[in-house]
Amino acid sequence: MSRRAATEADTSTKQRILAATAEVLGRNGRSKLSLSEVAAQAGVSRPTLYRWFASKEELLSAFSRYERQAFDSGLSKATAGLTGVEKLDAALRFIVEYQHAATGVRMVDIEPEHVIAEFSRVLPEMREGLQRLLPGSNAAVKAAAAIRIAISHYMIRSDDADQFLAQLRHVVGIKTPNSS
């Protein structure tokens, strides 16, 4: 196997482990996360999992970065080549789609205390990211309100993606043809 093929296989194994972590976390939560179950879900041996992640804490830390990269990458793709209001609206649509794409049991349903603690850690990052897309002197207020609406929809899930998007658009000041 060439060095490039080996690197791709390693990356694929790591990605499978991280994707499996999402599945196992969704079923069991952080406190009951089993590395054996993650290995089985990923289709790898425990020694292979330990080669990548020496501990549960290391795996969870990597998983947090993996999720953040997935979000950031998706947001970049959704807004690529756009500017101004079109870019902002694409970002809001992505937020709605990203939240509604998560199916099944969610971490907030299993370990709400952990999710609330994580929100307090990532809230400033999320606000700053959205604020960069907003014009005007009140961009920080609009971004904070939009992020809080998104968190509210995550905590108490709504199946109405259109209503969620309308709320985000309203709070940041995007006028839609149906708004008055």
URGI-V864938 format. One record per run of one state. SS is the DSSP state (H for helix, E for strand, - for the rest). FROM is the first residue (numbers start at 1). TO is the last residue. If there is no record, write none. Layout:
BEGIN
SS;FROM;TO
SS;FROM;TO
END
This chain:
BEGIN
-;1;2
H;3;28
-;29;34
H;35;42
-;43;45
H;46;52
-;53;55
H;56;79
-;80;83
H;84;101
-;102;106
H;107;110
-;111;111
H;112;131
-;132;138
H;139;155
-;156;160
H;161;172
-;173;180
END
